[in-house]
Amino acid sequence: MRIKRKLMSNMKSLRQEVGITQEQLAEIVGVSRQTVSYLEKGEYNPSLKIAHDIARYFEKSIDDIFTYEPVITIKRKQFNLTQEQLASLIGIDVEDLKKLENEDYTGSMELINKIAKQLNCEIEDLIE
């Protein structure tokens, strides 16, 4: 069992901090505004060149801007739940949830099923 991960970025907050629009950032890095939008929503995986150009503009490392997060973590945050809260809701030890989010858990599919139900998604959304 392998936990799915999704590319996430903090581009939107960085862009807002410097006070530029999606259109302006798109022009700076040589992509479309739609690409910037998709990147900000985690719906597009950039090429290394695009990631490098974005990082260079913000004077950050690529790792400071883009991260792969477990889908479980992303969905938990969408529901504004801490690890402790989600663990309590599904009746498991918080350490098991932490292990799962860090891909160190080798437990049963029953746990994944409980998490999927609580986060209103399918098991297939969470694991590969």
Residue pairs with C-beta under 8 A, 6 or more apart in sequence:
1 106
1 109
1 112
1 127
2 103
2 127
2 128
3 70
3 71
3 72
3 100
3 101
3 103
3 126
3 127
3 128
4 70
4 71
4 125
4 126
4 127
4 128
5 68
5 69
5 70
5 71
6 42
6 68
6 69
6 71
6 74
7 42
7 45
7 66
7 67
7 68
8 42
8 66
8 67
8 68
8 69
8 74
9 39
9 40
9 42
9 65
9 66
9 67
10 64
10 65
11 25
11 36
11 39
11 40
11 54
11 65
12 40
14 58
14 60
14 65
15 21
15 22
15 25
15 36
15 40
18 58
20 28
22 33
22 36
22 37
22 40
23 33
23 36
25 36
25 54
25 57
26 32
26 33
26 35
26 36
28 53
28 57
29 36
29 50
29 53
29 54
29 57
30 53
31 50
35 44
35 46
35 50
38 44
39 46
39 50
39 54
42 74
46 54
46 66
51 62
51 65
51 66
52 62
54 65
55 61
55 62
55 64
55 65
58 65
70 100
70 101
70 102
70 103
71 125
71 126
72 100
72 101
72 115
72 119
72 126
73 101
75 119
75 121
75 125
75 126
76 82
76 83
76 86
76 101
76 119
78 119
79 86
79 119
81 89
83 94
83 97
83 98
83 101
84 94
86 97
86 115
86 118
86 119
87 93
87 94
87 96
87 97
88 94
89 118
90 111
90 114
90 115
90 118
91 114
92 111
92 114
96 105
96 107
96 111
97 115
99 105
100 107
100 111
100 112
100 115
105 111
109 123
112 123
112 126
112 127
113 123
115 126
116 122
116 123
116 125
116 126
119 126
